Amino acid sequence: MNTIESVREGMTVFDASGDTVGTVAGVKMGDPEAVTAEGQQSEGLGGIAGALVSAFDARSDLPEERREGLLRLGYIEIDGSGLGNNTFEAADAIDRVTEDGVFLTSFAAGDRD
């Protein structure tokens, strides 16, 4: 099973050192086999998933290449501590998912809300 499929909202997220970086605010599945992110936008999605993807689609502060990669691979939105400390990590940055939480291979705190 793809690791991101095991991620659920509310799980604790840890960096590679085991330090807590936040909690999962949302999960967006991608299609790693896709050549482009076309078709990964929010059309047709409803509920919380649609709202999350719509909010992400509207972000213009992320470089286009980063946005495309996140949409294609899938991503988790991490709610960090404090206002405006949300960030996104691609599915391929997830090392493992356990009952304790989501463990990342790295943490790119630069892609903040």
C-alpha positions, 0 to 999 in steps of 0.5 A: 500500500502507498504510504500516504494512503495510511495518513489520516487527519489529526495524526502527529507529524514528525521530522527525520529527527523525531521532533514534532512539526505539527499535525495532519490538517489534510491529505490529497492523493495524487497520481505519481504515474501522471506526467503532469498535474492536469486532472488533479485539480479540485473539479468535482470534489466535494466536502472537506477534500474539495475545500482543501484542494481548492484552497491549495489550487488557489495558492499562488505563493508556491512556485508553479513547479512545486505546486505541480509536483505536490498535485501530481505526487499527492501531499499532506498539509501540516498544521504547525504551531501558531497562525500561518504555520501550515506547510505542505509535504509531498507524499514522497517525503513520508518515510513511514506511518505508524500508530504514533504518527507520520514520519518524514524523511525531511521537512521543508518548512519553507512552503508555508501558508 
